[in-house]
């Protein structure tokens, strides 16, 4: 999607020196001021001394507002900060606003009710502010009234945050995330545009080739992207469902017809060539439309992109991205077989959308990834002795050890398939994936998938006890909390409808693990951000956040020093005293670097030697 943001032409600021509620909401009061800061840059040829002095006054005034110790309240504060950084990019560095603490009612309203955040300011006001509001006529009185209501809304939300035990999470974490995300949006990520266009053409050719192969396999021409036409070919003409022994194929939810989903096609791919061709077509189509053409549409005439990062969109507390969605870019490259030409061997071309992203000249990408953070959190939350034991050896391959314990074989006997199964089963337990969903992922029957899950939970009995404990607590109090106190209310936890109740139970367990992982990642972003902004010697900038991974752009001369700093900072989050976090397992962070995002190689950072005793 093409990001079209209308230019900001100015800022309205209500400066209140008296917070006395006796002043009418549409009046200024004797010690208050309404200030309009114009943000329209005058072209160089038209600049006069008066214009320049006006621009300097606006900039200095804005800086004072952003850095003052008094209370500043702004709905969508990140957008205000990003606007300031973009408008004054020639003479305003992101480090100058790094310590900015603007109170944002959008963030506090979302923290109170993450599953149902208000869609706009007026909705938030109606939901939380019980003060009687009048609707003055248009003009200055309306503006003053609107800005006064913003203050009272903030006060009401603060009171609710404190009463629900969310104040520390808001003030220590979510408030500090605002300048982090604003700075991220002000940094550009450079893209190899020509390589992206060549990749788009190559994928387009591959899609046409796969379409022809699909028609040959089906024995007729049909629209490959139409599920209705594909269903007719697979089940009415080829009758593949009749050849499925002991496999219950998924049906569509509404009409209960045979499904053409990925899970269904995976189960059919050994019976006929067509399902496998369709699966490959869909993979190529998704990469072309979403990750290649989608990124090109965000660039227009530029050679760089800058995602929009959302703090309040995910119920688990995770950050999300759009225009483009960085977090959805595939980790692994896609192998494309070029069209066969008689007399020549088939040529396999590797397409890797991440490889199109390149650092600025003289800079390097550096990625820091929390290793198996959700499994580590599951071990901590469940206190399962077998899981805890896995993490006592920092050099061990966690999923190989897991498969070894689960299957009762030595680590040397664990196959790559065993390891992958163990990994998938762990996350199916964490995310509450049912037997059918797991069977589609592993390519086995639903019964086998159920047996895998059952045997895993038999091996790690305390995990099952943790799941039951979490569900019972949620039934009792109606909500669950992450390790840092993030709250998710689940109104359907006691629903008489079995399906709805089961979904709420899965969400409760999932939130405990995924919400806690989100907390750790945010705290890592904040700590590193403050370390970098408080020194002039480090110039690294955070450019993307990918669930459990942080991506930085670092000057070549600073890579090793910064890598060690990032690793030690992230791993130190095992203990966060002021939030009462003390994990029973160590955190492990893998750091890698490269001259493109698709060619990162792991950095071996030596453990810091213990300080000599004095």
Legacy VTK file of the C-alpha trace (Angstrom):
# vtk DataFile Version 3.0
C-alpha trace
ASCII
DATASET POLYDATA
POINTS 614 float
0.000 0.000 0.000
1.220 3.451 -0.865
1.643 5.600 2.228
0.046 8.978 1.557
0.387 11.325 4.529
-0.972 14.848 4.154
1.632 17.450 5.140
1.229 18.952 8.605
0.790 22.721 8.233
0.914 23.655 11.913
0.487 22.778 15.587
-2.037 24.166 18.084
-0.800 24.223 21.666
-2.846 25.145 24.733
-0.474 26.298 27.494
-2.183 26.061 30.878
-0.526 27.664 33.896
-3.581 27.141 36.095
-5.267 23.757 36.155
-8.239 25.066 38.098
-11.403 23.371 36.915
-13.468 26.495 37.766
-12.357 28.124 34.479
-14.939 27.423 31.729
-13.638 24.785 29.322
-14.020 27.063 26.294
-12.176 29.995 27.932
-8.467 30.565 28.275
-8.284 31.866 31.819
-5.971 34.711 32.870
-2.675 32.758 32.883
-3.196 30.494 29.877
-2.184 30.885 26.225
-3.230 29.365 22.917
-0.277 29.193 20.510
-0.283 28.271 16.815
3.086 27.136 15.430
3.172 27.342 11.645
5.032 24.479 9.938
5.284 25.563 6.314
8.772 25.930 4.959
9.281 28.968 2.766
11.188 28.344 -0.492
14.745 29.674 -0.449
14.048 32.335 -3.111
11.218 33.819 -1.036
12.939 33.797 2.341
13.261 37.092 4.184
14.732 37.821 7.566
11.247 37.874 9.130
10.411 34.404 7.734
13.644 32.949 9.037
13.217 34.421 12.505
9.631 33.101 12.588
10.868 29.588 11.663
13.578 29.736 14.348
11.008 30.852 16.935
8.699 27.952 15.977
11.535 25.429 16.163
12.804 26.671 19.538
9.284 26.821 20.938
8.610 23.260 19.789
11.889 22.050 21.321
10.940 23.674 24.622
7.558 21.940 24.577
9.165 18.576 23.807
11.901 18.824 26.423
10.170 20.680 29.274
9.753 19.039 32.664
6.127 20.173 33.019
3.229 17.988 31.923
2.760 17.775 28.140
-0.251 15.861 26.790
-0.746 14.937 23.123
-3.039 12.407 21.462
-0.808 10.325 19.113
2.383 11.801 20.581
4.607 9.697 18.304
3.212 11.505 15.246
4.031 14.894 16.819
7.622 13.820 17.509
8.074 12.309 14.051
6.683 15.499 12.446
9.188 17.616 14.368
12.082 15.329 13.390
11.083 15.287 9.713
10.362 19.019 9.463
13.547 20.103 11.217
15.761 17.256 9.999
18.529 19.662 8.949
19.121 20.964 12.477
17.253 18.667 14.876
18.862 15.329 15.815
16.755 12.475 17.190
19.029 12.358 20.249
17.742 15.820 21.239
14.214 14.464 21.799
15.216 11.000 23.074
14.329 11.882 26.672
10.990 13.423 25.729
8.089 12.253 27.951
4.842 13.331 26.328
1.763 11.781 27.942
-0.410 10.078 25.312
-4.067 9.185 26.089
-4.155 6.891 23.045
-1.471 4.696 24.655
-3.019 4.755 28.145
-6.502 3.996 26.739
-5.068 1.016 24.809
-3.245 -0.312 27.890
-6.532 -0.287 29.815
-8.381 -2.162 27.071
-5.954 -3.645 24.485
-8.556 -5.909 22.860
-10.927 -3.022 22.085
-8.889 0.157 21.605
-10.887 3.240 20.628
-10.688 3.959 16.921
-10.453 7.747 17.334
-10.048 10.499 19.917
-13.781 11.192 20.244
-14.488 7.487 20.922
-11.824 7.494 23.652
-13.332 10.639 25.178
-16.863 9.173 25.148
-15.606 5.909 26.668
-13.617 7.340 29.586
-14.577 10.965 30.275
-17.783 11.466 32.224
-17.369 15.268 32.504
-20.259 17.107 30.846
-19.063 18.541 27.554
-20.664 21.345 25.632
-20.279 21.911 21.916
-19.253 25.537 21.418
-19.448 27.199 18.054
-16.599 26.877 15.581
-13.492 28.951 16.120
-11.204 29.638 19.060
-13.677 28.511 21.731
-14.077 25.111 20.068
-10.280 24.684 19.868
-9.794 25.629 23.554
-12.636 23.328 24.617
-11.160 20.415 22.616
-7.670 20.872 24.058
-9.022 21.277 27.611
-10.918 17.995 27.271
-7.631 16.336 26.249
-6.162 17.315 29.624
-9.135 16.003 31.603
-9.157 12.780 29.592
-5.477 12.285 30.439
-6.174 12.797 34.166
-9.047 10.300 34.086
-6.939 7.659 32.288
-4.017 8.121 34.705
-6.367 7.499 37.624
-7.617 4.275 35.991
-4.075 3.090 35.185
-3.081 3.497 38.847
-6.195 1.752 40.160
-5.612 -1.234 37.849
-1.902 -1.574 38.657
-0.805 -0.490 35.157
0.909 2.797 36.016
4.470 1.399 36.235
4.087 -0.379 32.879
2.794 2.852 31.312
5.396 5.214 32.791
8.441 2.888 32.686
7.819 1.225 29.328
5.058 2.477 27.054
5.799 6.197 27.542
9.479 5.570 26.787
8.545 3.694 23.600
7.084 6.858 22.014
10.422 8.577 21.165
11.923 5.191 20.184
9.244 4.643 17.509
9.310 8.295 16.370
13.082 8.047 15.814
12.644 4.712 13.963
10.168 6.344 11.571
12.527 9.258 10.941
15.328 6.895 9.779
15.359 5.788 6.126
16.143 2.246 5.021
17.897 2.156 1.650
16.710 -0.270 -1.021
18.351 -1.631 -4.172
15.489 -0.524 -6.404
16.841 -1.981 -9.656
17.354 -5.411 -8.053
13.796 -5.208 -6.709
12.425 -4.502 -10.212
14.438 -7.404 -11.717
13.074 -9.696 -8.990
9.515 -8.579 -9.766
9.983 -9.450 -13.457
11.531 -12.831 -12.621
8.668 -13.732 -10.259
6.117 -12.636 -12.884
7.700 -15.002 -15.429
7.707 -17.839 -12.879
4.003 -17.287 -12.117
3.106 -17.567 -15.832
5.152 -20.771 -16.074
3.412 -22.289 -13.021
0.018 -21.277 -14.438
0.769 -23.223 -17.649
1.971 -26.229 -15.612
-1.255 -26.123 -13.571
-3.357 -26.149 -16.759
-1.376 -29.126 -18.129
-1.717 -31.051 -14.845
-5.472 -30.338 -14.672
-6.048 -31.118 -18.361
-7.973 -27.859 -18.766
-7.603 -24.095 -18.524
-8.915 -22.530 -15.285
-8.271 -19.426 -13.189
-5.506 -20.451 -10.782
-6.383 -17.689 -8.289
-10.063 -18.727 -8.109
-10.776 -21.073 -5.185
-14.156 -21.980 -6.724
-12.604 -23.090 -10.040
-9.739 -24.880 -8.261
-12.251 -26.736 -6.038
-14.131 -27.896 -9.153
-10.915 -29.258 -10.734
-9.550 -30.938 -7.576
-12.731 -32.514 -6.270
-15.333 -32.682 -9.079
-12.991 -33.607 -11.928
-9.948 -35.291 -10.286
-11.909 -36.453 -7.155
-8.777 -36.335 -5.016
-10.757 -36.395 -1.739
-11.854 -39.959 -2.550
-8.210 -41.079 -2.659
-7.409 -39.780 0.846
-7.017 -42.744 3.143
-7.437 -41.997 6.854
-7.147 -38.276 6.173
-9.950 -35.932 7.130
-9.648 -32.994 4.762
-10.601 -29.555 6.121
-13.884 -27.954 4.980
-14.773 -24.290 4.451
-16.365 -22.683 7.518
-19.453 -21.158 5.901
-20.650 -23.596 3.238
-18.845 -26.707 4.503
-17.350 -27.354 1.054
-13.980 -29.017 0.460
-11.285 -26.483 1.393
-8.524 -25.350 -0.970
-6.436 -24.000 1.931
-2.701 -24.593 2.342
-3.401 -27.336 4.922
-5.745 -29.159 2.485
-3.376 -28.868 -0.496
-0.454 -30.114 1.659
-2.390 -33.295 2.409
-3.203 -33.799 -1.296
0.206 -33.054 -2.818
1.387 -36.684 -2.860
-1.721 -37.827 -4.768
-1.428 -35.566 -7.846
0.991 -32.902 -9.222
-1.618 -30.087 -9.230
-1.802 -29.295 -5.461
1.988 -28.887 -5.270
1.977 -26.548 -8.303
-0.756 -24.423 -6.687
1.157 -24.245 -3.399
4.268 -23.027 -5.223
2.214 -20.531 -7.278
0.710 -19.060 -4.104
4.135 -18.745 -2.496
5.585 -16.936 -5.521
2.464 -14.744 -5.862
2.616 -13.691 -2.196
6.294 -12.782 -2.365
5.793 -10.808 -5.590
2.644 -8.922 -4.590
3.372 -8.314 -0.905
7.124 -8.133 -0.534
8.398 -6.987 -3.924
5.686 -4.944 -5.668
4.370 -3.829 -2.273
7.751 -2.348 -1.329
8.135 -0.737 -4.755
4.750 0.982 -4.309
5.951 2.461 -0.985
9.020 3.972 -2.646
7.526 5.839 -5.624
10.397 8.118 -6.781
12.627 7.432 -3.756
15.405 4.874 -3.197
14.461 4.236 0.416
11.478 3.345 2.573
10.412 4.129 6.119
7.783 1.951 7.762
5.050 3.248 10.046
5.305 1.550 13.448
2.229 0.982 15.598
2.405 0.797 19.382
-1.284 0.209 20.105
-2.461 -2.280 17.478
-1.662 -5.683 19.041
-3.413 -7.076 22.108
-0.214 -8.863 23.218
1.733 -5.589 23.384
3.797 -6.353 20.295
4.808 -3.588 17.880
3.414 -3.876 14.332
4.426 -2.250 11.039
2.798 -1.108 7.800
3.842 0.564 4.526
5.627 -1.853 4.235
5.106 -4.564 6.823
8.743 -5.358 7.601
7.811 -8.094 10.039
6.220 -10.256 7.332
9.300 -10.376 5.076
10.380 -14.042 4.785
13.541 -14.959 6.673
14.689 -17.534 4.153
15.313 -17.089 0.405
13.004 -18.615 -2.197
14.419 -20.966 -4.829
13.022 -20.216 -8.310
13.625 -22.648 -11.195
13.928 -20.675 -14.428
11.901 -21.900 -17.374
13.383 -25.008 -18.991
14.987 -24.423 -22.403
15.623 -27.504 -24.531
19.286 -28.478 -24.598
20.131 -26.485 -21.469
20.060 -27.446 -17.819
17.427 -25.920 -15.571
18.738 -22.848 -13.791
17.829 -22.288 -10.137
17.741 -18.640 -9.054
17.588 -17.583 -5.400
15.227 -14.733 -4.595
15.612 -13.106 -1.211
13.506 -9.958 -0.565
15.620 -9.149 2.512
18.732 -8.930 0.318
17.248 -5.823 -1.382
17.693 -3.794 1.833
21.155 -2.269 2.093
22.812 0.035 4.657
24.088 3.517 3.913
27.647 3.650 2.549
30.127 3.256 5.414
27.495 1.600 7.599
26.574 -2.039 8.367
23.357 -3.772 9.389
23.468 -5.383 12.829
20.688 -7.707 14.058
20.223 -8.829 17.668
17.852 -11.744 18.229
16.515 -13.138 21.522
17.098 -16.898 21.083
14.079 -19.143 21.854
12.680 -16.385 24.084
9.174 -17.853 24.220
10.466 -21.321 25.159
12.656 -19.744 27.867
9.637 -17.867 29.186
7.602 -21.093 29.153
10.353 -22.746 31.240
10.324 -19.797 33.671
6.529 -19.581 33.980
6.010 -23.343 34.347
9.162 -24.046 36.461
9.308 -27.418 34.672
12.577 -29.068 35.863
13.257 -30.792 32.522
12.810 -27.551 30.569
14.865 -25.566 33.085
17.663 -28.134 32.797
17.927 -27.576 29.034
18.989 -23.964 29.599
21.805 -24.774 32.067
24.180 -25.381 29.125
24.490 -22.081 27.200
26.219 -23.779 24.235
23.596 -26.505 23.702
21.181 -26.597 20.774
17.943 -26.162 22.693
15.576 -27.862 20.242
17.939 -30.823 19.731
18.044 -31.326 23.513
14.280 -30.947 23.651
13.765 -33.595 20.951
16.274 -35.855 22.716
14.371 -35.639 26.037
10.959 -35.936 24.422
11.806 -38.962 22.214
14.065 -40.664 24.773
17.083 -40.919 22.446
20.620 -39.516 22.608
21.268 -36.089 21.081
23.381 -37.737 18.369
20.349 -39.771 17.259
18.081 -36.730 16.866
17.332 -36.111 13.173
16.687 -32.672 11.687
13.044 -33.772 11.293
12.847 -34.678 15.010
14.266 -31.258 15.907
11.775 -29.438 13.659
8.880 -31.496 15.075
9.925 -30.615 18.638
10.086 -26.921 17.729
6.649 -26.949 16.065
5.042 -28.881 18.930
6.384 -26.426 21.539
4.906 -23.478 19.689
1.624 -25.316 19.046
1.348 -25.722 22.839
2.208 -22.050 23.458
-0.144 -20.723 20.769
-2.913 -23.200 21.508
-2.874 -24.709 18.007
-5.188 -27.711 17.794
-4.387 -31.156 16.429
-5.710 -30.304 12.971
-3.631 -27.125 12.684
-0.497 -28.981 13.851
-1.180 -31.849 11.439
-1.185 -29.345 8.558
2.125 -27.831 9.727
3.869 -31.192 10.221
2.221 -32.983 7.267
0.949 -35.830 9.461
-2.562 -37.024 10.391
-4.541 -35.218 13.107
-4.306 -38.340 15.301
-0.501 -38.395 15.000
-0.328 -34.662 15.751
-2.468 -35.231 18.851
-0.180 -38.064 19.983
2.868 -35.789 19.529
1.274 -33.073 21.682
0.161 -35.554 24.346
3.585 -37.216 24.593
5.279 -33.784 24.826
2.998 -32.739 27.692
3.612 -36.115 29.408
7.365 -35.448 29.278
7.021 -31.860 30.527
4.273 -32.286 33.103
4.733 -28.887 34.735
3.945 -27.206 31.383
0.512 -28.832 31.439
0.121 -27.772 35.105
1.047 -24.153 34.149
-1.545 -24.178 31.348
-4.258 -25.423 33.724
-3.203 -22.947 36.429
-3.360 -20.019 33.988
-6.806 -21.033 32.711
-8.202 -21.484 36.257
-6.851 -18.094 37.365
-8.356 -16.434 34.297
-11.741 -18.085 35.002
-11.562 -16.702 38.540
-10.405 -13.107 37.909
-11.333 -12.583 34.226
-7.859 -11.481 33.106
-4.199 -12.570 32.885
-0.940 -10.652 33.397
2.444 -10.764 31.655
5.687 -10.861 33.659
5.796 -7.034 33.662
2.145 -6.559 34.570
0.612 -6.127 31.110
-3.056 -7.063 31.404
-5.447 -8.785 29.033
-9.098 -9.056 30.019
-10.907 -12.034 28.465
-14.676 -11.474 28.778
-15.445 -14.798 27.040
-13.498 -16.944 29.536
-16.753 -18.042 31.227
-18.902 -18.174 28.071
-21.487 -21.000 27.977
-20.443 -21.601 24.343
-17.709 -24.275 24.473
-15.909 -23.087 21.313
-15.806 -19.430 22.410
-14.683 -20.404 25.933
-11.895 -22.647 24.573
-10.642 -19.827 22.353
-10.442 -17.501 25.392
-8.534 -20.181 27.331
-5.998 -20.508 24.487
-5.665 -16.707 24.360
-4.966 -16.587 28.112
-2.020 -19.010 27.863
-0.722 -17.422 24.657
-0.834 -13.936 26.170
1.180 -14.988 29.235
4.058 -16.108 26.995
3.818 -13.774 23.997
2.917 -10.706 26.081
5.954 -11.347 28.289
8.187 -11.697 25.204
6.838 -8.351 23.927
7.681 -6.775 27.299
11.295 -7.982 27.109
11.745 -6.754 23.535
10.360 -3.309 24.324
12.567 -2.977 27.384
15.587 -3.922 25.228
14.672 -1.255 22.644
14.311 1.407 25.357
17.539 0.567 27.197
19.693 0.523 24.046
17.982 3.699 22.767
18.851 5.554 25.979
22.442 4.232 25.966
22.989 5.469 22.384
21.215 8.810 22.858
23.162 9.641 26.013
26.561 9.478 24.277
28.047 11.296 21.310
30.510 8.478 20.558
27.872 5.980 19.272
25.817 6.823 16.207
23.882 3.544 15.745
20.191 3.808 14.861
17.355 1.339 15.307
15.587 0.874 11.963
13.299 -2.152 12.443
11.757 -4.381 15.081
10.865 -7.959 14.106
9.091 -9.699 17.002
12.132 -11.010 18.963
14.780 -9.308 16.814
16.110 -5.743 16.600
17.760 -4.423 13.414
20.259 -1.563 13.657
22.344 0.425 11.187
25.842 0.977 12.600
28.932 2.808 11.363
31.530 0.269 10.182
34.090 1.339 12.809
31.596 0.807 15.666
30.176 -2.636 14.784
32.118 -4.793 17.270
31.793 -2.359 20.167
28.071 -1.822 19.568
27.412 -5.564 19.092
28.924 -6.298 22.527
26.902 -3.462 24.081
23.622 -4.695 22.563
24.214 -8.330 23.532
25.109 -7.548 27.167
22.203 -5.087 27.530
19.606 -7.522 26.170
20.905 -10.498 28.172
20.940 -8.417 31.381
17.119 -8.204 31.178
16.964 -11.575 32.950
16.747 -9.373 36.064
14.805 -6.076 36.076
14.693 -5.141 39.761
12.333 -2.152 39.665
9.676 -4.187 37.796
10.216 -7.296 39.927
11.369 -9.449 36.983
13.763 -12.288 37.867
13.772 -15.022 35.228
14.791 -18.547 36.284
16.610 -19.070 32.952
19.297 -16.942 31.282
18.465 -14.933 28.177
20.603 -15.624 25.121
21.078 -13.133 22.291
22.563 -13.947 18.864
24.128 -10.991 17.064
24.782 -10.936 13.308
25.922 -8.321 10.802
26.073 -7.830 7.045
26.137 -5.451 4.085
22.584 -6.442 3.175
19.734 -7.695 5.325
19.734 -10.945 3.380
23.429 -11.727 3.932
23.882 -11.533 7.686
26.516 -13.687 9.399
26.741 -14.334 13.127
29.271 -12.389 15.167
31.168 -14.225 17.889
31.370 -11.801 20.780
33.745 -12.866 23.570
32.222 -13.017 27.054
33.355 -10.017 29.124
36.102 -11.011 31.560
35.192 -10.625 35.244
36.354 -7.383 36.836
39.406 -7.805 39.095
38.486 -7.660 42.752
39.601 -4.577 44.590
LINES 1 615
614 0 1 2 3 4 5 6 7 8 9 10 11 12 13 14 15 16 17 18 19 20 21 22 23 24 25 26 27 28 29 30 31 32 33 34 35 36 37 38 39 40 41 42 43 44 45 46 47 48 49 50 51 52 53 54 55 56 57 58 59 60 61 62 63 64 65 66 67 68 69 70 71 72 73 74 75 76 77 78 79 80 81 82 83 84 85 86 87 88 89 90 91 92 93 94 95 96 97 98 99 100 101 102 103 104 105 106 107 108 109 110 111 112 113 114 115 116 117 118 119 120 121 122 123 124 125 126 127 128 129 130 131 132 133 134 135 136 137 138 139 140 141 142 143 144 145 146 147 148 149 150 151 152 153 154 155 156 157 158 159 160 161 162 163 164 165 166 167 168 169 170 171 172 173 174 175 176 177 178 179 180 181 182 183 184 185 186 187 188 189 190 191 192 193 194 195 196 197 198 199 200 201 202 203 204 205 206 207 208 209 210 211 212 213 214 215 216 217 218 219 220 221 222 223 224 225 226 227 228 229 230 231 232 233 234 235 236 237 238 239 240 241 242 243 244 245 246 247 248 249 250 251 252 253 254 255 256 257 258 259 260 261 262 263 264 265 266 267 268 269 270 271 272 273 274 275 276 277 278 279 280 281 282 283 284 285 286 287 288 289 290 291 292 293 294 295 296 297 298 299 300 301 302 303 304 305 306 307 308 309 310 311 312 313 314 315 316 317 318 319 320 321 322 323 324 325 326 327 328 329 330 331 332 333 334 335 336 337 338 339 340 341 342 343 344 345 346 347 348 349 350 351 352 353 354 355 356 357 358 359 360 361 362 363 364 365 366 367 368 369 370 371 372 373 374 375 376 377 378 379 380 381 382 383 384 385 386 387 388 389 390 391 392 393 394 395 396 397 398 399 400 401 402 403 404 405 406 407 408 409 410 411 412 413 414 415 416 417 418 419 420 421 422 423 424 425 426 427 428 429 430 431 432 433 434 435 436 437 438 439 440 441 442 443 444 445 446 447 448 449 450 451 452 453 454 455 456 457 458 459 460 461 462 463 464 465 466 467 468 469 470 471 472 473 474 475 476 477 478 479 480 481 482 483 484 485 486 487 488 489 490 491 492 493 494 495 496 497 498 499 500 501 502 503 504 505 506 507 508 509 510 511 512 513 514 515 516 517 518 519 520 521 522 523 524 525 526 527 528 529 530 531 532 533 534 535 536 537 538 539 540 541 542 543 544 545 546 547 548 549 550 551 552 553 554 555 556 557 558 559 560 561 562 563 564 565 566 567 568 569 570 571 572 573 574 575 576 577 578 579 580 581 582 583 584 585 586 587 588 589 590 591 592 593 594 595 596 597 598 599 600 601 602 603 604 605 606 607 608 609 610 611 612 613
